[in-house]
Amino acid sequence: MSVASTLPRALSELKVGGTDLTTGETQVLRLLARGLTRREVGAYLDKSEETVKALSKTCRSRLRARNTTHAVAIAVSLDLI
């Protein structure tokens, strides 16, 4: 089975539960999408780097993303950020 065969054929087929991101999660993803590091995001939002890491982990989990870049891509494609 190829990787492509496991992907949804259309964005509408992508079933993502719990995509209601909190304000903090949305802020973190938006800043990460701009290319900021977790440390820079933390400084910008006046949060610790560990808090930013935890928020991005929660986003990855909610969006069922493989990594943060994937979470940003999913959030953009679903107009969440």
Summary of the structure (lengths in Angstrom):
residues: 81
radius of gyration: 13.4
end to end distance: 32.7
largest distance: 45.6
contacts: 204
relative contact order: 0.18
helix: 62%
strand: 0%
